[in-house]
Amino acid sequence: MKIVVACDSFKGCMSSQTVNEHMNNAIHCVDPTIEVKQYVIADGGEGTVQAFAKLCDGELVEVATSDCYGRKITSNYALIEGGKTAVIEVANIIGLNMYPREKRTPLFGSSFGVGTVLLDALHRGCKKVIIGLGGSATNDGGMGFLQALGCRFYDRHHRYLSPQAVNLERIRYIDFNRFPSLEDVELIAACDVKNHLLGSEGATYVFGKQKGFYPNQIKQIDEGMENYRNQIQRYRNVDINAMAGSGAAGGIGSVLISLLGAKMIPGIELLLSYCDIHDEIRTCDFVITGEGQSDRQTMFGKVPVGILNVAKMYEKPVLCISGALGLGYQELYDLGFSGIFSIADRAMTFQQALAQADQKLEAAVYAIVKTITTFYHT
């Protein structure tokens, strides 16, 4: 028997590689002769750098930068394809999971750190840069990212503005004189988000609450974002709200697509194009995938559905084993999953679930694979 295991990280709990290894342990406890092929997977969010480095035998490069609130940190990105391509993720620079919910203050968040990492990759001579846009804590429209690349923002009195969401509404002048031309660099935004920058389905209204905005701040910030869009259009004659995906990563997507000409590709689709998973799934008996929580949002470009789409090409059954199941997860059966499971086996607090996740995961996988092999051999 051969099983392909390809799970996303259980965010805030276990990396993709750790999840896969625990599943491998459980499978071999059932039958040590089962062949298990593991793939470290991500969809443009947390774990994207590690996944590309693992699958492409890449090099991890450490870089000094700043997080979403300006704290100095050391992050990393991956060099692949002989150092010609860099893979960056916003989640390990300005990530939402880097601060607990009670300490998130998105009014003062900045995407500046992502720009500094991009510059480091460019200084190393990279001619292609993949930027994973999932899991950001910021909502500054990419204002900080632009400042790192040389732009400066000023209010109506020509006073300098720091690149934070709180200052979006105050922008009246933008200095693009030091903004670089990146025409010789191929930029790819790895993300499944299709939301625009502005409006009721835009970055602030859809993602603002999880980033820490209070309900009474949403309208004001969205109006500030509209002013930001208008001022950029005034100076560059480009509408950064025009393209689908402009709302990704609190608006970093708008800058990448409209000002830097980046191509947007779903993260899971992009990652799978760099590995041999098609060959392994073609010759396996079934596939196991999963994520931290599976719910209705899973169907919109998340890892389990990306893996399912490959398996369906070869008519292989797919099990989704996740940390938890949320609202609308039943709809995933309509896509073709053979089974969808949660590792939780009793009522427990979130902290208890995190502490016991590795044990619960192995127990659940053992039970499921034991059942399958019993019928497989009869």
C-alpha positions in Angstrom: 0.0 0.0 0.0 1.2 3.5 -0.8 -0.2 6.7 0.8 0.6 10.3 -0.2 0.5 12.7 2.8 0.4 16.4 1.9 -1.0 18.7 4.7 -0.9 22.4 5.3 0.4 23.6 8.7 -2.0 23.6 11.7 -1.5 27.3 12.1 -0.1 28.4 15.5 0.4 24.8 16.4 2.4 22.5 14.0 4.2 23.1 10.7 3.3 21.2 7.6 6.4 19.0 8.0 5.5 18.3 11.6 2.0 17.4 10.8 3.2 15.1 8.0 5.7 13.4 10.3 3.1 12.7 13.0 0.8 11.2 10.3 3.7 9.1 9.0 4.3 7.8 12.6 0.7 6.8 13.0 0.5 5.1 9.6 3.6 3.0 10.4 2.2 2.0 13.7 -0.6 0.4 11.8 1.7 -1.2 9.3 5.4 -0.5 8.9 5.4 -1.8 5.4 3.1 0.9 4.0 5.0 3.3 1.7 4.4 6.9 2.8 5.3 9.8 0.5 5.3 13.2 2.3 5.0 16.7 0.9 5.6 19.9 2.8 2.8 22.1 1.5 1.5 25.7 1.8 -0.9 28.0 0.0 1.0 31.3 0.1 0.5 31.8 3.8 2.4 30.5 6.8 5.0 27.9 5.8 5.4 29.0 2.2 9.1 29.7 2.5 9.8 26.3 4.2 7.7 24.4 1.7 9.5 25.9 -1.3 12.9 25.3 0.3 12.0 21.7 1.1 10.5 20.8 -2.2 13.1 22.6 -4.4 16.2 21.8 -2.3 16.5 25.5 -1.7 18.7 27.6 0.6 17.2 29.6 3.5 18.6 33.1 3.8 18.3 35.1 7.1 17.6 38.8 6.8 17.3 41.6 9.4 13.9 43.4 9.0 11.0 44.7 11.0 7.7 43.2 12.0 4.3 44.8 11.6 4.8 47.1 14.5 8.4 48.1 13.7 10.1 45.7 16.1 13.5 44.6 14.7 13.4 40.9 13.9 15.4 38.3 11.9 13.3 36.6 9.3 14.1 34.4 6.3 13.3 33.7 2.7 14.2 30.9 0.3 16.5 30.9 -2.7 15.6 28.3 -5.3 16.5 27.6 -8.9 20.2 28.1 -8.3 19.7 31.3 -6.4 17.9 33.0 -9.3 14.5 32.9 -7.6 13.5 34.2 -4.1 10.5 33.0 -2.2 9.2 35.5 0.4 6.2 35.2 2.7 4.5 38.0 4.6 3.5 35.6 7.3 7.0 35.3 8.7 7.7 39.0 8.5 4.4 40.8 9.4 2.3 37.8 10.3 -1.0 37.8 12.1 0.1 34.9 14.3 3.2 36.7 15.5 1.0 38.6 18.1 -1.9 37.3 20.2 -5.3 38.8 19.4 -5.3 41.1 22.5 -2.0 42.8 21.4 -3.0 43.5 17.8 -3.2 47.2 16.9 -3.7 47.3 13.1 -4.1 51.1 13.1 -0.3 51.3 13.6 0.7 48.3 11.5 3.1 48.6 8.6 4.1 46.4 5.7 7.6 48.1 5.6 9.4 44.9 6.6 8.2 43.0 3.5 9.8 45.7 1.3 13.1 45.4 3.1 13.2 41.6 2.5 12.4 42.1 -1.2 15.2 44.6 -1.5 17.6 42.1 0.1 16.6 39.5 -2.5 17.1 42.0 -5.3 20.5 43.0 -4.0 21.5 39.3 -4.3 20.6 39.4 -8.0 17.3 37.5 -8.0 15.4 38.0 -11.2 12.3 36.3 -10.1 10.6 36.8 -6.7 7.6 34.9 -5.4 5.8 36.6 -2.6 3.3 34.6 -0.5 0.6 37.0 0.7 -1.4 34.9 3.2 -1.6 35.6 6.9 -0.6 39.3 7.1 -1.4 41.4 10.2 -1.4 44.7 8.4 -4.0 46.8 6.6 -1.9 49.8 5.3 -2.6 49.2 1.6 1.0 48.4 1.1 2.0 52.0 2.2 4.9 50.6 4.3 6.0 48.3 1.4 6.2 51.3 -0.9 8.2 53.4 1.6 10.7 50.6 1.9 11.1 50.8 -1.9 11.7 54.6 -1.7 8.3 56.3 -1.7 7.5 59.0 0.8 4.1 60.2 2.0 3.1 63.7 3.3 0.0 65.4 4.6 -1.6 68.7 3.4 1.1 70.7 5.3 3.9 68.7 3.6 4.7 66.9 6.9 6.1 63.4 6.6 3.6 60.6 7.4 4.7 57.2 8.8 3.4 54.3 6.7 0.5 53.1 8.9 -3.2 52.6 8.4 -4.0 55.5 10.8 -2.4 57.8 8.3 -4.1 56.7 5.1 -6.7 59.4 5.2 -4.1 62.1 5.8 -2.1 61.5 2.6 -2.1 64.5 0.2 1.4 64.2 -1.5 3.4 61.2 -2.5 7.1 61.4 -3.6 7.8 58.6 -6.2 11.2 60.0 -7.2 13.1 57.1 -5.6 10.7 54.4 -6.6 12.7 51.8 -8.5 12.0 50.3 -11.9 11.7 46.5 -11.6 10.9 45.8 -15.2 13.7 43.2 -15.4 12.3 41.3 -12.4 9.5 38.8 -12.6 7.2 39.2 -9.6 4.6 36.6 -8.6 2.0 37.2 -5.9 1.1 33.8 -4.5 -2.4 34.1 -3.0 -5.9 32.8 -3.5 -7.6 36.0 -2.3 -9.8 37.6 -5.0 -11.1 40.6 -2.9 -10.5 44.1 -4.1 -8.9 46.8 -2.0 -12.0 48.9 -1.3 -15.7 48.5 -0.4 -17.9 46.1 1.5 -16.0 43.1 0.0 -12.6 44.7 0.2 -9.6 44.3 2.5 -10.8 46.3 5.4 -14.4 45.1 5.6 -13.6 41.4 5.0 -10.4 40.9 6.9 -10.2 44.0 9.3 -11.9 42.4 12.2 -9.6 39.4 12.4 -6.6 41.8 12.3 -7.9 43.7 15.3 -10.0 46.6 14.0 -13.1 47.5 16.1 -16.4 47.6 14.2 -16.6 51.4 14.6 -13.1 51.8 12.9 -13.9 49.8 9.7 -15.7 52.6 7.8 -13.1 55.2 8.6 -10.2 53.0 7.6 -11.8 52.0 4.3 -12.4 55.7 3.5 -8.7 56.4 4.3 -7.8 53.5 1.9 -9.9 55.2 -0.7 -8.0 58.4 -0.2 -4.8 56.5 -0.5 -6.0 54.9 -3.8 -7.0 58.4 -5.1 -3.6 59.9 -4.3 -1.7 57.1 -6.0 -3.9 57.4 -9.1 -3.2 61.1 -9.1 0.5 60.6 -9.3 0.8 57.3 -11.2 -2.4 57.3 -13.3 -3.1 53.8 -12.0 -6.2 52.5 -10.1 -4.8 50.2 -7.5 -8.4 49.0 -6.7 -9.1 47.8 -10.2 -7.7 44.3 -10.1 -9.1 41.3 -8.3 -6.7 40.4 -5.5 -5.8 44.0 -4.8 -7.1 43.5 -1.2 -4.6 40.6 -0.5 -2.4 41.1 2.6 -4.1 44.3 3.6 -3.5 45.9 0.2 0.1 44.8 -0.5 -1.5 42.9 -3.4 -2.7 46.2 -4.9 0.8 47.6 -5.0 2.3 44.4 -6.4 -0.2 44.0 -9.2 -0.9 47.6 -10.2 2.4 49.4 -9.6 4.9 46.6 -10.0 3.2 44.4 -12.6 3.2 41.2 -10.5 1.2 38.2 -11.7 -1.2 36.7 -9.2 -1.2 32.9 -9.0 -3.0 30.7 -6.4 -0.3 29.7 -3.9 -1.1 26.0 -3.8 -1.3 25.8 -7.6 2.1 27.5 -7.9 3.8 25.3 -5.2 2.5 22.1 -6.8 4.0 23.1 -10.1 7.4 22.9 -8.5 7.2 19.2 -7.3 6.6 15.7 -8.5 3.4 15.2 -6.6 1.4 14.2 -9.7 3.7 11.2 -10.3 3.4 10.0 -6.7 -0.4 10.5 -6.5 -0.8 8.7 -9.9 0.7 5.5 -8.3 -0.7 5.7 -4.8 -3.7 4.0 -3.1 -5.1 7.1 -1.4 -4.2 10.6 -0.3 -4.3 12.3 3.1 -4.4 16.0 3.4 -5.5 18.5 6.1 -5.2 21.9 7.7 -5.8 23.6 11.0 -9.5 24.1 10.5 -11.5 23.0 7.5 -14.7 24.9 6.8 -16.5 26.5 3.9 -13.5 28.8 3.2 -11.4 25.7 2.4 -12.9 25.4 -1.0 -11.5 28.8 -2.0 -7.9 27.9 -2.9 -6.8 26.2 0.3 -4.3 23.4 0.5 -6.8 20.4 0.9 -8.7 21.4 -2.2 -5.6 21.9 -4.2 -4.5 18.4 -3.3 -7.9 17.1 -4.0 -7.9 18.6 -7.5 -4.7 16.7 -8.3 -6.0 13.4 -6.9 -9.2 13.7 -8.9 -7.2 13.7 -12.1 -6.1 10.1 -11.3 -9.3 9.0 -9.5 -7.6 8.6 -6.2 -9.6 8.9 -2.9 -8.7 11.8 -0.6 -9.2 12.0 3.2 -9.0 15.4 4.9 -7.9 15.2 8.5 -7.8 18.6 10.2 -7.5 20.1 13.6 -11.1 21.2 13.7 -14.1 21.4 11.5 -15.9 24.7 11.1 -19.1 26.1 9.6 -20.0 24.7 6.1 -17.3 21.9 6.1 -20.0 19.5 4.8 -20.0 21.3 1.5 -16.5 20.0 0.9 -17.9 16.5 0.4 -19.6 17.9 -2.8 -16.1 18.6 -4.2 -15.2 15.0 -3.9 -13.5 14.3 -0.6 -14.0 10.7 0.5 -13.8 11.6 4.2 -13.4 14.7 6.3 -12.3 14.3 10.0 -11.4 16.4 13.0 -8.7 15.2 15.4 -10.7 16.5 18.4 -12.3 13.5 20.2 -13.9 15.4 23.1 -14.8 18.9 24.3 -11.8 20.9 25.3 -10.5 24.5 25.4 -8.5 25.9 22.5 -5.3 25.8 24.6 -5.9 22.2 25.5 -6.4 21.4 21.8 -3.1 23.0 21.0 -1.2 21.2 23.8 -2.6 17.8 22.8 -2.7 18.3 19.0 0.2 15.9 18.2 -1.2 13.1 20.3 -4.8 13.6 19.0 -3.5 13.7 15.4 -1.6 10.4 15.6 -4.6 8.8 17.4 -7.0 9.9 14.7 -4.8 8.9 11.8 -4.1 5.5 13.4 -7.8 4.8 13.8 -8.7 5.9 10.2 -5.8 4.0 8.5 -6.4 0.9 10.7 -9.9 0.8 9.5 -8.9 1.3 5.9 -6.2 -1.4 5.9 -8.6 -3.9 7.6 -10.9 -3.7 4.6 -8.1 -3.3 2.1 -6.7 -6.7 3.1 -10.0 -8.6 3.2 
